[in-house]
Amino acid sequence: MIGIYPLLLIWAAVLIRRTKKRRRAGWSGFAAWCLAGALFSFSLLTGFSIGLFLLPLVIAALYLAVRSAPDFRAALGFVAGIGVILLILASINKFSIGWLIPGVAFGAAAFASFVAAER
């Protein structure tokens, strides 16, 4: 089960590489990748409980993100999606520092990198 997740990331990178470049995706592409990253990380963290049932949604979200925004700049939203899940976990655990700091770091780094890449 755990071996599927790296294969999905490799598959998404290959699809991005093979897709013909279109216009810049912008914030909508960033949001699509953010959703894919959030689903991916939530599915990975929940593992065998509900993560396995979320796997088809992860695949669909990755495919739609690649098709709507085949740009590595927009794919920074994937990291922001991981940060969102970590922030949600921090809020569930009374803003535990162990979840809060990585969540803020992932989200801020992805957001700042995307803004810098768009300029």
C-alpha positions in Angstrom: 0.0 0.0 0.0 2.7 2.5 1.0 4.5 1.9 -2.3 1.6 3.2 -4.3 2.0 6.8 -3.2 5.5 7.4 -4.6 4.4 5.8 -7.8 1.5 8.2 -8.0 3.9 11.2 -7.7 6.1 9.8 -10.4 3.1 9.2 -12.6 2.0 12.9 -12.1 5.5 14.2 -12.9 5.6 12.1 -16.1 2.2 13.4 -17.1 3.3 17.0 -16.5 6.4 16.4 -18.6 4.5 14.8 -21.5 1.7 17.4 -21.5 2.1 20.1 -24.0 2.6 23.5 -22.4 -0.3 25.8 -22.5 -0.9 29.1 -20.9 0.0 29.6 -17.3 -2.4 28.0 -15.0 -2.3 30.8 -12.4 -4.2 30.6 -9.1 -6.8 28.1 -10.4 -4.1 25.6 -11.2 -2.5 26.2 -7.8 -5.8 25.5 -6.1 -6.3 22.3 -8.2 -2.8 21.1 -7.1 -3.6 22.2 -3.5 -6.7 20.0 -3.5 -4.7 17.1 -4.9 -2.0 17.5 -2.3 -4.5 17.7 0.5 -6.3 14.5 -0.6 -3.0 12.8 -1.2 -1.6 13.6 2.3 -4.9 12.8 4.0 -5.1 9.5 2.3 -1.5 8.7 3.1 -1.9 9.6 6.8 -5.1 7.6 7.2 -3.5 4.6 5.6 -5.5 1.4 5.8 -8.5 2.8 7.6 -10.1 5.1 5.0 -7.0 6.0 3.0 -7.5 3.0 0.7 -11.0 4.1 -0.1 -9.8 7.7 -0.8 -7.1 6.4 -3.3 -9.4 6.6 -6.4 -10.2 10.3 -5.4 -6.5 10.9 -5.1 -5.8 9.5 -8.5 -8.7 11.5 -10.0 -7.5 14.7 -8.3 -3.9 14.2 -9.5 -5.1 13.5 -13.0 -7.4 16.6 -13.1 -4.6 18.8 -11.6 -2.2 17.6 -14.3 -4.7 18.2 -17.1 -5.8 21.6 -15.8 -2.4 22.9 -14.8 0.5 21.0 -16.4 3.0 23.4 -14.9 5.6 22.8 -12.2 4.9 26.3 -10.8 1.3 25.4 -10.2 2.4 22.1 -8.8 3.7 24.0 -5.8 0.1 23.9 -4.7 0.6 20.2 -3.9 3.0 21.3 -1.1 0.4 23.8 0.1 -2.2 21.1 0.3 0.1 19.1 2.5 0.4 22.2 4.7 -3.4 22.6 4.9 -3.8 19.0 6.2 -1.1 19.6 8.8 -2.8 22.8 9.9 -6.1 20.9 10.2 -4.4 18.3 12.3 -2.9 21.0 14.4 -6.4 22.5 15.0 -7.8 19.1 16.0 -5.0 18.6 18.5 -5.4 22.0 20.2 -2.8 23.7 17.9 -0.1 21.3 18.8 3.3 22.7 17.9 4.3 19.3 16.3 1.6 19.8 13.6 1.4 23.6 13.5 5.0 24.5 12.7 5.3 22.1 9.7 1.9 23.1 8.5 2.8 26.8 8.5 6.2 26.1 7.0 4.8 24.0 4.1 2.0 26.4 3.4 4.1 29.6 3.6 7.0 28.1 1.5 4.6 26.9 -1.2 2.7 30.2 -1.3 5.8 32.3 -1.4 7.5 30.2 -4.0 4.4 30.3 -6.2 4.1 34.1 -5.9 7.8 34.5 -6.7 7.5 32.1 -9.7 4.5 34.0 -11.1 6.4 37.3 -11.2 
